Amino acid sequence: MSDPIRHQPILSSSLDRRRLIGTAAGAAAALAIGTSVAPSALAQDGQGGQTGIDPATWNPETITAMAGTETVDTTAEMHALVPAETAGELSWWVAGPNQASPPIATQLFDEYQTAFRTTWPGITLDIQNVDYNELLDKTRVAAAGGAAPSVAKFPILWGVEFAARGLLQEVKLEDYSLTPDMFWPGALKSVTWEGKYYGIPTNNETMAFIYNRDIFQRAGLNPDMPPQTWEEVRQASKTITDSLGPRVKGYGMVAKQNAGNTPFRFMPLLWAYGGSALDEADPAPTYATTKINTPEGVQALQLMYDMYVTDRSVPTSALTNTQVENQDLFLTEQIAMMISHPSEYVALQSKLATLTNPEELERAQRVVDNMTYTLIPAGPVRRAVVFGGSNAHVFTDAAHGGTVDLNAAKAMMGLLTSPEWSLKNNWTDSNPSNLRGFRTPWMKERLESIKFLEVTTSMLPYGIPFPVVPESTEIMNSIIPDMLQNALSEAMSVQEAADDAAQKITDLISQRAG
């Protein structure tokens, strides 16, 4: 079977910006991004180097233009990979949709299961949809006791821990009719351990900066000029709080301990100033040293301190808030700015539909009508965002507690990473890792139905993956939040908090080295 992407590179050339800006989608994208720092202004600083994505050829116009240019016969491609008559059994664990998910996410999750069983009716499928906050620990315990699933879909940060412990099977892309150029280099880094692949990327995403135009206007700020730098975020946050507070705060800071939301919102600031947890923002990271307490890293932490302690322009509850709380604060006009996914717009619309109180309904409608997405602000060194997503992994026989049915596992891995289902399974909150997905009619449908999707997708060139080391989870979910807590609560000075974090990171990675 021919593979269209091998003959037609997905990022073949820059498109005529003036021609595309004339389209409705292009015009909407221009409105959303128009006042931010231009991608070309940062391109010379190596932006795109971590992900392999060039801002000059990956932007709202090119994303919109390529959508719908390729059709895919998923069933035929999957049967070429694993024959239809294949029989076997498979267990699959995933943090799938929950009660808070948009209905479309649940619908497509159900359709995926139906598609798998229809494509391979002889494979018995056992699915566990595990709560996100429980999946990692549940899998750790299961793998240690020989009870892991055949296949799991993990957030991008988790797989390397299991690979380093010898619990995942090596994956060869050619066994799935895949090649490295079908994925972003940053995505493949996340499934690589000691030079080998131990998974296949399923989806990748970056977040964007969201602000309330109405609150900006009421505070005397230009609603068409969102903050272009992190220092401007601080200034805008203070202006909003000084003008409309104390109920209304500027920025929706997240600093909760043991919460994945925290590093996803702090690391873009740290990287923008030139700091990093290890050296993951460098062109050729070694993951053997930390830059958390460099002058640049301290400067980023100082900005958080200034907003929280000095200006008091963020909610005091930031120390315990996750994005769930931010969502409610934004919908009730208690914060004016936050970082989140394109699904935030969908989620707020869903919450709006549940309101019955006329006053609350009017306020929430005003928020939804005035929420706007733009690029995450830049710092002195770069614009940055976490290159996130998920990967699919096959466990070893030892971790599984028996022989893994490799044909059944191959079927699941193949369908999960296909152009169709790497897109549909992540409809509202991510993008397909398989780059062919961007060419499909389904991507065109997403762009037409999910407002601001092209803005968050255009942040991909600025993405930086978390360090691909077994200690990443502890660094990001524990050490980084602890540093923020120590500084913001004034249990330590900013410098002391950064030094404490640096020592903890150094001690942690030295254990691996030893």
Sequence and secondary structure as in RCSB ss.txt:
>XXXX:A:sequence
MSDPIRHQPILSSSLDRRRLIGTAAGAAAALAIGTSVAPSALAQDGQGGQTGIDPATWNPETITAMAGTETVDTT
AEMHALVPAETAGELSWWVAGPNQASPPIATQLFDEYQTAFRTTWPGITLDIQNVDYNELLDKTRVAAAGGAAPS
VAKFPILWGVEFAARGLLQEVKLEDYSLTPDMFWPGALKSVTWEGKYYGIPTNNETMAFIYNRDIFQRAGLNPDM
PPQTWEEVRQASKTITDSLGPRVKGYGMVAKQNAGNTPFRFMPLLWAYGGSALDEADPAPTYATTKINTPEGVQA
LQLMYDMYVTDRSVPTSALTNTQVENQDLFLTEQIAMMISHPSEYVALQSKLATLTNPEELERAQRVVDNMTYTL
IPAGPVRRAVVFGGSNAHVFTDAAHGGTVDLNAAKAMMGLLTSPEWSLKNNWTDSNPSNLRGFRTPWMKERLESI
KFLEVTTSMLPYGIPFPVVPESTEIMNSIIPDMLQNALSEAMSVQEAADDAAQKITDLISQRAG
>XXXX:A:secstr
   HHHHS TT S   HHHHHTSHHHHHHHHHHTTS  HHHHHTTTTTTTTT  TTTSSHHHHHHHTTS    HH
HHHHHHS TT  EEEEEEE    TTS HHHHHHHHHHHHHHHHH TTEEEEEEE  HHHHHHHHHHHHHTT   S
EEEEETTTHHHHHHTT B    GGGGT  GGGS HHHHHTTEETTEE  EEEEEE  EEEEEHHHHHHTT  TT 
  SBHHHHHHHHHHHHHHHTTT EEE     TT THHHHHHHHHHHHHT BSSSTTSSS  SSS BTTSHHHHHH
HHHHHIIIIIS  S GGGGT  HHHHHHHHHTTSEEEEEE THHHHHHHHHHTT   HHHHHHHHHHHHHEEEE 
  B SS B EE EEEEEEEB HHHHTS   HHHHHHHHHHHTSTTHHHHTTTTT EESSGGGGGSHHHHHHHHHS
TTHHHHHTTGGGEE    STTHHHIIIIIHHHHHHHHHTTSS HHHHHHHHHHHHHHHHHHHH 
